[in-house]
Amino acid sequence: MTTGTTSETTSPPAAAGAPRPARLRDLLVVAGYLGLAVLLTSAQWGRPWSLFHQAGDQILFEWMLANAADAVVAGENPLHSAALNAPDGVNLMANTSVLGLGVPLTPVTVLFGSQVAFCVAVVCCLAGTAAAWYALLRRRLVTSRSAAAVGGLICGFAPGMIAQASAHLHIAAQFLVPAILALLFRPASAAVHRPGDAWWSGLGLGLLLVWQVFIGEEVLVFLALAVGVFAVGYALADSDAARRLAPALFGRLAVAAGVAAALLAYPLWFQFHGPQHYSGMAFDTHGFQLDAASFTASARQTVLGDDWLPGLLSPNPTEENSFFGPGLLVLAVVIVIWQWRRPLVRALGGCGVVFALLSLGTEVRVDGAATGIPGPYRLVAGLPLLDLAVPARFALICVPVLGVLVALSLDRVRTARGPGLPVRLLWAGAVAAALLPLVPTPIRVVPVAPVPAFVADGGWRALVPPGRTVVAVPPVTGAGRSAVMLWSARTGLAFPAPGGYFIGPSGPDDPAARWGAPDRPTSVLLRRVAETGMVPVLTDADRRQAVDDLRHWRAAVVVLGLLEHGDPVRRTVDDLLGPGRPVDGGWLWDVRGQVG
């Protein structure tokens, strides 16, 4: 995911000012990244009722992108929304609102809708991360364009990146990480030839940190941890260089911290103290750890992958963050031994090992079985921030570590005087053999029920006055697929609705985090029917409770779309509220008279 590479000690001729053919070759590399990202998302382009395999997460991020566009166009508060979880709303700063992606993508969302915006965001996350690492490698660490291109390819399209991109935009969007590192670890010559470098670099660094917060705070936390571990490793490897470069580095950090603190003061206050703030996490993060055997296995979304083994070795399909295969790991060990004299390589190797070990969680597992061996994460699990981290995601830090190591090795083989053509070809073949099993396949999709035409075409508008809501059945879905969020996203947040998939407090007086809104009795009842297909025997108390719940949600209409057990759900709602009427794409109950 993130790692601290240094530009303080190695600074080959920069690509800046390169002749036009050189720039054209750079553009071709970036175009290759874009083409690969489009290919990987191809199963969804032009198919509005197909979503990536973790459909609930895609619905969440489609809604977040639609909300960002609505905030820009309508001038709404981007940190809070009343369009979901009526009547309380959602604290978006405390959720993965990806405003740093959604705001720039507003024209795409407005013109083409939330699904296209999501697919464009995935392409930007993958190709943008690869291109950013390519640029950093090319300008700071290697002279060979092909070496930088391979390094960028690994950083942007490793199995962990593909797994995260299918569901977690806030994790997959790592294109700012190389830029942050470039400003943090400046070449020693920059401070000499550019007076005020600490101020200007610090200002740019601070602005990038703010942008990253609005994309995903988790990446920034992991970046800070990785930079710290890398810096310690580099200082141990080359203490003289570290002492020489530390003052300028801390100067840039001080300026950046001041800029970021000034710009983030209110958003962070809103996150931790604003409406609908919460404490803790809605799930047991420590349970999300990787199996030690996952590091040499093949991920599902690769040419050699299957569903069975990754399911045994990772928490779920979106957290296959290791799965590097044996070839790449052996290659990395060889590179570290071969180039051990380079402080950069030693620091990178140490950083990768530390976070690979942390990803194993509190107890090491091998081939799906607990070993009883305490995991290194247990040593830091109680520390602030780390106590809320998902251990499995520490392995993402190994991705750019491996990408940079491979790029350095290819560059060394290409530029060194000793190795002849046979040695170069042999090493290139070894790299290719290690990477071929990791070639990604197009991200899998699953079908999703379409938005009822009655909702999509605005048939509800005449029935829903201002301040009232559209209630989808079942009304609240917590951490599952939220039909109403998909309806809301695909209609541009045209109506307010209760429920949804987000993290919020457990109640007005209980800030403990939970998925979705606190359940109402009618929510539980209808969700049980939707899951089992069994129609319950209802009482007058159930009917009175339904009206009370609808009144709490400020409902005007109740809408049932396509469900697996749609008929039992419809019969149950008929029994609760009276007969509904068919509309285009579903059923409708006008409850304005009952709710008042």
C-alpha positions in Angstrom: 0.0 0.0 0.0 2.4 2.6 1.2 6.1 2.8 1.9 8.7 5.3 2.3 11.2 5.4 -0.6 14.0 7.9 -0.4 15.1 10.4 -3.0 17.7 11.8 -0.6 20.4 9.3 -1.6 19.7 8.3 -5.1 18.8 10.8 -7.8 19.4 9.8 -11.4 18.9 12.2 -14.2 15.4 13.5 -14.0 12.9 12.9 -16.8 12.0 16.6 -16.6 13.0 18.5 -19.7 13.2 15.2 -21.7 12.9 15.5 -25.5 9.5 14.9 -27.1 10.2 11.2 -28.0 11.0 10.5 -24.4 7.8 12.2 -23.2 5.9 10.2 -25.8 7.3 6.9 -24.4 6.2 8.1 -20.9 2.7 8.7 -22.2 2.6 5.3 -23.8 3.5 3.7 -20.5 0.6 5.6 -18.8 -1.7 4.7 -21.7 -0.8 1.0 -21.1 -1.8 1.4 -17.4 -5.1 3.0 -18.4 -5.8 0.3 -21.0 -5.2 -2.5 -18.4 -7.4 -0.8 -15.9 -10.2 -0.4 -18.4 -9.8 -4.1 -19.4 -10.1 -5.1 -15.7 -13.3 -3.2 -15.3 -14.8 -4.3 -18.6 -17.4 -6.6 -17.2 -19.3 -3.7 -15.9 -19.1 -1.0 -18.6 -22.5 -0.6 -20.3 -24.2 -3.1 -17.9 -26.1 -1.0 -15.3 -27.4 -4.0 -13.4 -24.1 -5.7 -12.9 -21.9 -4.7 -10.0 -18.5 -5.9 -8.9 -18.7 -9.1 -6.7 -18.9 -7.2 -3.4 -22.0 -5.4 -4.5 -22.9 -3.8 -1.2 -19.5 -1.9 -1.1 -20.0 -0.7 -4.7 -23.5 0.6 -3.8 -21.9 2.4 -0.8 -19.3 4.2 -3.0 -21.7 4.9 -5.8 -23.8 6.7 -3.2 -20.8 8.6 -1.9 -19.8 9.8 -5.3 -23.4 10.8 -6.0 -23.5 12.7 -2.7 -20.3 14.5 -3.5 -21.7 15.6 -6.8 -24.9 16.8 -5.2 -22.9 18.7 -2.6 -21.0 20.5 -5.3 -24.0 21.3 -7.5 -26.5 22.1 -4.8 -24.0 23.7 -2.4 -24.8 21.3 0.4 -22.7 20.5 3.4 -20.3 17.7 2.1 -19.6 16.5 5.7 -23.2 15.5 6.5 -26.2 14.3 4.5 -29.9 14.1 5.4 -30.6 12.1 2.2 -29.9 8.8 4.0 -30.8 7.5 7.4 -33.8 9.8 7.8 -34.5 11.5 10.1 -31.0 11.6 11.6 -28.8 11.7 8.6 -25.2 10.4 8.2 -21.9 11.9 9.4 -20.0 11.5 6.1 -16.7 12.7 7.6 -16.8 9.7 9.9 -17.5 7.4 6.9 -15.6 6.6 3.8 -17.1 9.5 1.8 -14.1 9.8 -0.6 -14.8 13.5 -1.2 -11.3 13.8 -2.6 -12.5 11.5 -5.5 -16.1 12.5 -5.6 -15.6 16.3 -6.0 -13.2 16.1 -9.0 -15.5 13.4 -10.6 -18.6 15.6 -10.2 -18.9 16.3 -14.0 -18.7 12.6 -14.7 -21.3 11.8 -12.1 -23.7 14.5 -13.2 -23.4 13.7 -16.9 -23.2 9.9 -16.8 -24.4 8.7 -13.4 -23.0 7.1 -10.3 -22.1 3.7 -11.9 -20.0 5.3 -14.6 -18.4 7.5 -12.0 -17.5 4.5 -9.9 -15.9 2.7 -12.8 -14.0 5.8 -13.8 -12.8 6.0 -10.2 -11.6 2.4 -10.2 -9.7 3.0 -13.4 -8.1 6.2 -11.9 -7.2 4.4 -8.7 -5.4 1.5 -10.5 -3.8 3.4 -13.4 -3.2 6.5 -11.4 -1.4 4.7 -8.6 0.7 2.8 -11.2 1.5 6.0 -13.1 2.4 7.9 -10.0 4.9 5.3 -8.9 6.3 5.1 -12.4 6.9 8.9 -12.3 8.6 8.7 -8.9 10.8 5.8 -9.9 11.7 7.4 -13.2 12.6 10.8 -11.7 14.3 9.7 -8.5 15.4 6.1 -8.3 16.1 4.5 -11.7 17.3 5.6 -15.1 15.7 2.8 -17.1 12.2 3.6 -18.3 11.3 -0.1 -18.6 12.4 -0.7 -15.0 10.2 2.1 -13.8 7.3 0.8 -15.9 7.5 -2.7 -14.4 7.8 -1.2 -10.9 4.7 1.0 -11.5 2.8 -2.0 -12.9 3.5 -4.0 -9.6 2.5 -1.0 -7.4 -0.8 -0.3 -9.3 -1.9 -3.8 -10.3 -0.7 -6.2 -7.6 -3.4 -8.7 -6.4 -4.1 -6.7 -3.3 -4.8 -3.6 -5.3 -7.2 -5.4 -7.6 -9.0 -6.9 -4.6 -9.4 -3.5 -2.9 -10.4 -1.7 -6.1 -13.4 -3.9 -6.6 -14.9 -2.6 -3.4 -12.8 -0.1 -1.4 -12.1 3.1 -3.3 -10.6 4.7 -0.2 -7.9 2.0 0.0 -7.3 1.6 -3.7 -6.8 5.3 -4.3 -3.0 5.5 -3.6 -2.0 7.8 -6.4 -1.1 10.6 -4.0 1.3 8.4 -2.0 4.3 8.7 -4.4 3.7 12.5 -4.6 3.7 12.8 -0.8 6.9 10.7 -0.6 8.5 12.8 -3.3 7.9 16.0 -1.4 8.9 14.5 2.0 12.1 12.9 0.8 13.6 15.6 -1.3 17.1 15.3 -2.9 19.8 16.9 -0.9 20.6 19.1 -3.8 17.1 20.7 -3.8 17.7 22.4 -0.5 21.0 23.8 -1.8 19.8 25.2 -5.2 16.3 26.3 -4.1 16.1 28.7 -1.2 12.9 28.3 0.8 12.6 24.7 -0.4 11.4 23.6 3.1 8.5 26.2 2.9 7.4 25.4 -0.6 7.8 21.6 -0.3 6.1 21.7 3.1 3.2 23.7 1.7 2.7 21.3 -1.1 3.1 18.4 1.2 0.5 19.8 3.6 -2.0 20.3 0.7 -1.5 16.7 -0.5 -2.0 15.4 3.1 -5.3 17.3 3.2 -6.4 15.8 -0.1 -5.5 12.3 1.1 -7.6 12.8 4.2 -10.6 13.5 2.0 -9.8 10.4 -0.1 -9.1 8.0 2.8 -7.6 8.5 6.2 -6.6 4.9 6.5 -4.1 5.1 3.7 -2.6 8.2 5.3 -2.2 6.3 8.7 -0.5 3.4 7.0 1.7 5.8 5.1 2.8 7.5 8.3 3.6 4.1 9.9 5.5 2.9 6.8 7.5 6.1 6.6 8.4 5.9 10.3 9.6 2.2 10.0 11.5 3.0 6.7 13.1 6.1 8.3 14.3 4.1 11.3 15.7 1.4 8.9 17.4 3.9 6.7 19.0 5.7 9.7 20.3 2.3 10.9 21.7 1.5 7.5 23.3 5.0 6.9 23.4 7.1 10.0 25.6 9.8 8.5 23.2 10.5 5.7 20.2 10.3 8.1 21.8 13.0 10.4 22.6 15.2 7.4 19.1 15.0 5.9 17.0 15.0 9.0 16.9 18.8 9.7 15.4 19.6 6.2 13.0 16.7 6.4 11.7 17.8 9.8 11.4 21.3 8.5 9.2 20.2 5.7 7.1 18.1 8.1 6.6 21.0 10.4 5.3 23.3 7.6 3.1 20.5 6.3 1.7 19.7 9.7 0.8 23.4 10.2 -0.9 23.6 6.8 -2.8 20.4 7.3 -3.9 21.3 10.9 -5.3 24.6 9.8 -7.3 23.2 6.9 -8.5 20.0 8.7 -9.4 21.4 12.1 -13.1 21.8 11.4 -13.6 18.6 9.3 -11.9 16.5 12.0 -13.9 18.2 14.8 -17.0 17.3 12.8 -15.9 13.8 12.4 -15.4 13.2 16.1 -17.9 15.5 17.6 -20.4 16.4 14.9 -23.9 15.0 14.4 -24.0 11.2 14.2 -20.4 10.8 15.3 -19.5 7.4 16.9 -16.7 5.7 18.8 -14.9 2.5 18.1 -15.6 0.4 15.0 -18.7 -1.5 13.9 -16.8 -4.8 13.4 -13.9 -6.7 15.0 -11.0 -5.4 13.0 -8.6 -7.8 14.7 -10.5 -10.7 13.1 -9.3 -9.5 9.7 -5.9 -11.1 9.4 -4.0 -13.0 6.7 -2.9 -16.6 6.7 0.9 -17.0 6.4 0.4 -19.3 3.5 -1.4 -16.5 1.6 1.9 -14.8 0.7 2.9 -17.6 -1.7 -0.6 -18.4 -3.0 -2.5 -17.1 -6.0 -5.4 -14.6 -5.6 -8.8 -15.2 -7.1 -8.5 -12.4 -9.6 -5.3 -13.8 -11.3 -4.8 -16.2 -14.2 -3.9 -19.1 -11.7 -6.4 -18.2 -9.1 -9.5 -20.1 -7.8 -12.2 -19.5 -5.2 -11.3 -22.2 -2.7 -7.7 -21.5 -1.5 -8.0 -17.7 -1.3 -11.2 -18.1 0.7 -9.3 -20.2 3.2 -6.4 -17.9 3.5 -8.0 -14.4 3.6 -10.9 -12.8 5.5 -12.9 -12.1 2.3 -12.4 -11.5 -1.4 -11.6 -7.8 -0.9 -8.8 -8.4 1.6 -6.6 -10.6 -0.5 -3.8 -8.2 0.1 -0.8 -10.5 -0.1 -0.9 -13.4 -2.6 2.4 -12.5 -4.2 3.3 -16.0 -5.2 6.5 -17.8 -4.4 8.4 -16.4 -7.4 8.1 -12.7 -6.5 9.0 -13.4 -2.9 12.1 -15.4 -3.8 13.1 -12.6 -6.2 12.7 -10.0 -3.5 15.0 -12.0 -1.2 17.6 -12.4 -3.9 17.5 -8.6 -4.6 17.9 -7.7 -1.0 20.9 -10.0 -0.6 22.4 -8.9 -3.9 22.1 -5.2 -3.2 22.5 -5.4 0.6 25.1 -2.6 0.5 22.6 -0.1 -0.6 20.9 1.5 2.5 17.8 2.1 0.4 17.4 -1.6 -0.2 18.1 -2.6 3.4 15.5 -0.1 4.6 12.9 -1.3 2.1 13.5 -5.0 2.9 13.1 -4.3 6.6 9.9 -2.3 6.1 8.4 -5.1 4.0 9.2 -7.7 6.6 7.8 -5.7 9.5 4.4 -5.1 7.8 4.1 -8.6 6.4 4.5 -9.9 9.9 1.9 -7.4 11.3 -0.6 -8.6 8.7 -0.7 -12.0 10.3 -2.7 -10.6 13.2 -2.7 -11.6 16.8 -2.3 -15.3 16.2 -0.5 -16.9 13.3 -2.5 -19.1 11.0 -1.1 -21.5 8.4 -3.3 -23.1 5.7 -6.4 -22.1 7.6 -5.4 -23.6 10.9 -4.5 -21.7 14.1 -1.0 -22.4 15.3 -1.2 -20.9 18.7 1.9 -18.8 17.9 1.3 -15.2 18.9 1.4 -12.8 16.0 3.6 -9.7 16.1 0.5 -7.5 15.8 -0.4 -8.5 19.4 2.5 -6.2 20.5 0.9 -3.1 19.0 -2.8 -4.0 18.9 -3.6 -1.8 22.0 -2.0 1.4 20.6 -4.2 4.3 19.5 -5.1 4.1 15.8 -3.5 0.7 15.5 -6.2 -0.8 17.7 -8.7 0.2 15.0 -6.5 -1.0 12.0 -7.4 -4.0 9.9 -4.2 -6.2 10.2 -4.7 -7.8 6.8 -4.2 -4.4 5.2 -0.7 -4.1 6.5 0.3 -6.4 3.7 -0.6 -3.7 1.2 2.5 -1.8 2.3 4.5 -4.7 0.9 3.2 -4.0 -2.6 5.3 -0.9 -3.4 8.2 -2.3 -1.4 8.3 -5.2 -3.9 7.6 -2.9 -6.9 10.5 -0.6 -6.0 12.9 -3.5 -5.3 12.1 -5.1 -8.7 12.6 -1.7 -10.4 15.9 -1.2 -8.7 17.1 -4.6 -9.7 16.1 -4.3 -13.4 17.8 -0.9 -13.5 21.0 -2.2 -11.9 21.2 -5.1 -14.4 20.6 -2.8 -17.3 23.0 0.0 -16.3 25.8 -1.9 -14.6 28.9 -2.4 -16.7 29.6 -6.0 -15.7 26.6 -8.0 -16.8 26.4 -8.9 -20.5 23.3 -9.5 -22.6 22.8 -13.1 -21.4 22.7 -12.0 -17.8 20.3 -9.2 -18.5 18.0 -11.6 -20.4 18.2 -14.2 -17.7 17.2 -11.6 -15.0 14.4 -10.2 -17.2 13.2 -13.8 -17.7 13.3 -14.4 -13.9 11.2 -11.2 -13.3 8.7 -12.2 -16.0 8.4 -15.7 -14.6 7.7 -14.3 -11.1 5.1 -11.8 -12.4 3.2 -13.9 -15.0 1.2 -15.9 -12.3 0.1 -12.5 -10.9 -1.5 -11.3 -14.2 -4.9 -10.0 -13.2 -8.2 -11.1 -14.8 -11.3 -8.8 -15.2 -13.0 -8.2 -11.9 -16.0 -10.5 -11.5 -19.5 -9.0 -11.4 -22.8 -10.1 -9.9 -26.4 -9.2 -10.9 -28.3 -6.6 -8.9 -32.0 -5.9 -8.9 -32.8 -2.8 -11.1 -34.2 0.4 -9.7 -38.0 0.3 -10.1 -39.0 2.5 -13.1 -41.5 4.1 -10.8 -38.5 5.4 -8.8 -36.1 6.0 -11.6 -38.6 7.9 -13.7 -39.8 10.1 -10.8 -43.3 8.7 -10.5 -43.0 9.1 -6.7 -42.6 12.9 -6.9 -46.3 13.7 -6.9 -46.7 11.6 -3.7 -43.7 12.8 -1.6 -44.0 16.3 -0.3 -40.9 18.2 1.1 -39.7 16.7 4.4 -41.1 13.3 3.7 -39.3 10.1 2.6 -39.4 7.1 0.3 -39.2 3.9 2.3 -37.7 0.9 0.4 -38.7 -2.6 1.6 -37.0 -3.9 3.7 -36.4 -0.4 5.2 -33.0 -0.9 6.9 -30.3 -3.3 5.8 -27.3 -2.5 8.0 -24.1 -3.9 6.4 -25.9 -5.8 3.5 -26.9 -4.6 0.1 -29.0 -1.5 0.6 -31.6 -1.2 -2.1 -32.5 2.3 -1.1 -28.9 3.5 -1.4 -28.7 2.1 -5.0 -32.0 3.8 -5.8 -30.8 7.1 -4.3 -27.4 6.9 -6.0 -28.8 6.1 -9.5 -31.4 9.0 -9.2 -28.8 11.6 -8.0 -30.1 11.7 -4.4 -33.5 12.8 -5.6 -35.3 11.8 -2.4 -34.5 11.3 1.3 -34.8 7.8 2.7 -34.3 5.9 6.0 -31.7 3.2 6.5 -28.7 2.5 4.5 -25.2 1.0 4.6 -22.9 3.2 6.8 -21.4 3.4 10.2 -23.2 5.4 12.9 -23.9 5.5 16.6 -26.0 2.8 18.2 -28.4 5.3 19.6 -28.9 8.9 20.7 -27.2 8.2 24.0 -24.9 5.4 22.9 -22.0 6.4 20.6 -20.8 2.9 20.1 -20.3 2.3 16.4 -22.7 0.0 14.5 -23.6 -0.7 10.9 -26.6 1.2 9.7 -29.3 2.8 11.8 -30.6 1.2 15.0 -33.2 -1.4 14.0 -36.9 -0.6 14.2 -39.3 -3.5 14.9 -40.8 -3.3 11.4 -37.4 -3.3 9.8 -36.5 -6.6 11.6 -39.8 -8.2 10.7 -39.7 -7.3 7.0 -36.0 -8.3 6.7 -36.8 -11.7 8.2 -39.5 -12.2 5.6 -37.2 -11.1 2.8 -34.5 -13.6 3.9 -36.7 -16.6 4.7 -39.8 -16.1 2.4 -42.0 -17.1 5.3 -45.1 -14.9 5.9 -45.7 -14.3 9.7 -48.9 -14.1 11.5 -49.4 -10.5 12.4 -51.2 -8.8 15.2 -52.8 -5.4 15.6 -49.8 -4.5 17.7 -47.6 -5.2 14.7 -49.7 -3.0 12.6 -49.6 -0.1 15.1 -45.8 -0.5 15.4 -45.5 -0.3 11.6 -47.3 3.0 11.5 -45.2 4.3 14.4 -42.0 3.3 12.6 -43.2 4.9 9.4 -44.0 8.0 11.3 -40.5 8.0 12.8 -39.1 7.7 9.2 -41.4 10.5 8.0 -42.6 8.2 5.3 -44.8 9.3 2.4 -44.7 6.1 0.3 -43.4 2.5 0.7 -42.0 0.9 -2.4 -41.1 -2.8 -3.0 -38.8 -3.5 -5.9 -37.6 -6.9 -7.2 -36.7 -9.3 -4.4 -36.0 -13.0 -4.3 -39.0 -13.5 -1.9 -40.9 -10.6 -3.2 -44.4 -12.1 -3.0 -44.2 -13.1 0.7 -42.8 -9.6 1.4 -45.7 -8.0 -0.5 -48.3 -10.0 1.3 -46.7 -9.1 4.6 -46.7 -5.4 3.8 -50.4 -5.7 2.6 -51.3 -7.2 6.0 -49.4 -4.4 7.8 -50.6 -1.3 5.8 -53.5 -2.4 3.6 -53.4 -3.4 -0.1 -50.7 -1.8 -2.2 -51.0 -1.2 -5.9 -48.7 -2.3 -8.7 -46.4 0.4 -10.2 -43.8 0.1 -13.0 -41.1 -2.2 -11.6 -42.7 -2.9 -8.2 -45.4 -2.2 -5.7 -46.5 1.0 -3.9 -48.2 1.8 -0.6 -49.2 5.4 -0.1 -49.1 5.9 3.7 -49.6 9.6 3.9 -53.0 9.2 5.4 -51.9 6.7 8.0 -48.7 8.5 9.0 -50.4 12.0 9.1 
